[in-house]
Amino acid sequence: MGRITTTEAAGGAIRRVREDRGITRAELAARTGLSVRSIYSLETGESQNFGLGNYLKLLEALGLVMSVDLDPMNWDNAPIAPAPATTPAPAVAPAPPTMPWNDLAPIWRLDNDGGDPT
């Protein structure tokens, strides 16, 4: 399905798949425990704070999966935030770079086959 980089794109993807499969918002609400209004708000881009848990419920109900690409070479020049300063780490390999939660959008990808995202 491709990369999802905005809330509007996430909602549009849900709406497109839901409509392609002939599922109403009411049916999707019943499958997920979410309200019809919440689903409408996501699909139309009204909701800017929908929540990852709710989004994952919708993906599961529609038979979709979300993958996260942890390879910085695939992030389309997304900024990488340095890991927060902590106590000195033990002598092991360094942890991979971290990104602030709100900068994860460039690495999210939906797959409707449930298979390997590569």
C-alpha positions as CSV (number, residue, x, y, z in Angstrom):
1,M,0.0,0.0,0.0
2,G,2.9,2.4,0.6
3,R,4.2,4.8,3.2
4,I,1.9,6.8,5.4
5,T,3.4,10.1,6.4
6,T,0.4,12.2,7.7
7,T,-2.7,11.7,9.7
8,E,-4.8,12.5,6.6
9,A,-3.0,9.8,4.6
10,A,-3.6,7.3,7.4
11,G,-7.3,8.1,7.4
12,G,-7.5,8.1,3.6
13,A,-5.9,4.6,3.5
14,I,-8.4,3.3,6.1
15,R,-11.3,4.7,4.1
16,R,-10.1,3.4,0.8
17,V,-9.6,-0.1,2.1
18,R,-12.9,-0.1,4.0
19,E,-14.8,1.1,0.9
20,D,-13.0,-1.3,-1.4
21,R,-14.0,-4.2,0.9
22,G,-17.6,-3.0,1.1
23,I,-17.5,-2.4,4.9
24,T,-19.5,0.4,6.4
25,R,-18.2,2.5,9.2
26,A,-20.9,1.0,11.5
27,E,-19.6,-2.5,10.7
28,L,-16.0,-1.4,11.3
29,A,-17.0,0.2,14.5
30,A,-18.6,-3.0,15.7
31,R,-15.5,-5.0,14.8
32,T,-13.1,-2.7,16.6
33,G,-15.1,-1.3,19.5
34,L,-14.5,2.3,18.2
35,S,-17.3,4.7,17.6
36,V,-18.5,5.5,14.1
37,R,-17.7,9.2,14.8
38,S,-14.1,8.3,15.7
39,I,-13.7,6.4,12.4
40,Y,-15.3,9.2,10.5
41,S,-12.9,11.7,12.2
42,L,-9.9,9.7,11.2
43,E,-11.0,9.1,7.6
44,T,-11.8,12.7,7.0
45,G,-8.6,14.1,8.6
46,E,-10.5,15.8,11.5
47,S,-8.7,13.7,14.1
48,Q,-5.1,14.7,14.8
49,N,-4.8,12.6,17.9
50,F,-6.4,9.3,17.0
51,G,-3.9,7.1,18.8
52,L,-1.7,4.3,17.6
53,G,-3.7,1.6,19.5
54,N,-7.0,2.7,17.8
55,Y,-5.3,2.7,14.4
56,L,-3.9,-0.8,15.0
57,K,-7.4,-2.0,15.8
58,L,-8.6,-0.7,12.5
59,L,-5.7,-2.3,10.6
60,E,-6.4,-5.6,12.2
61,A,-10.1,-5.5,11.5
62,L,-9.3,-4.7,7.8
63,G,-6.7,-7.5,7.6
64,L,-3.8,-5.0,7.2
65,V,-0.5,-4.9,9.0
66,M,1.8,-2.0,9.7
67,S,5.6,-2.4,9.5
68,V,8.3,0.0,10.8
69,D,11.4,0.3,8.8
70,L,14.3,0.5,11.2
71,D,17.0,1.1,8.5
72,P,17.8,4.8,8.5
73,M,18.9,4.5,4.8
74,N,15.2,4.1,3.9
75,W,13.8,7.0,5.8
76,D,13.8,9.6,3.0
77,N,16.2,11.9,4.9
78,A,14.1,11.8,8.1
79,P,15.9,13.4,10.9
80,I,17.4,11.1,13.5
81,A,17.4,12.4,17.1
82,P,20.3,11.4,19.2
83,A,19.6,9.0,22.1
84,P,19.0,10.9,25.3
85,A,22.0,11.2,27.6
86,T,22.0,8.5,30.3
87,T,24.5,6.9,32.6
88,P,27.5,5.4,30.8
89,A,26.6,2.3,28.8
90,P,28.3,-1.0,29.3
91,A,30.9,-2.0,26.8
92,V,28.6,-3.4,24.2
93,A,27.5,-2.4,20.7
94,P,25.7,1.0,20.7
95,A,22.0,1.1,20.5
96,P,20.5,2.1,17.1
97,P,19.6,5.8,16.7
98,T,16.2,6.7,18.1
99,M,13.6,9.0,16.7
100,P,11.1,11.1,18.6
101,W,7.6,9.4,18.5
102,N,6.2,12.2,16.4
103,D,8.9,11.7,13.7
104,L,8.1,8.1,13.1
105,A,5.6,8.7,10.2
106,P,8.3,8.5,7.4
107,I,9.1,4.9,8.5
108,W,5.6,3.5,8.8
109,R,4.3,1.4,5.9
110,L,1.1,-0.6,5.5
111,D,1.1,-4.0,3.9
112,N,-2.1,-5.7,2.9
113,D,-0.5,-9.0,2.3
114,G,0.8,-9.6,5.8
115,G,4.1,-10.7,4.3
116,D,7.6,-9.4,4.3
117,P,7.5,-5.6,3.9
118,T,10.7,-5.6,1.7
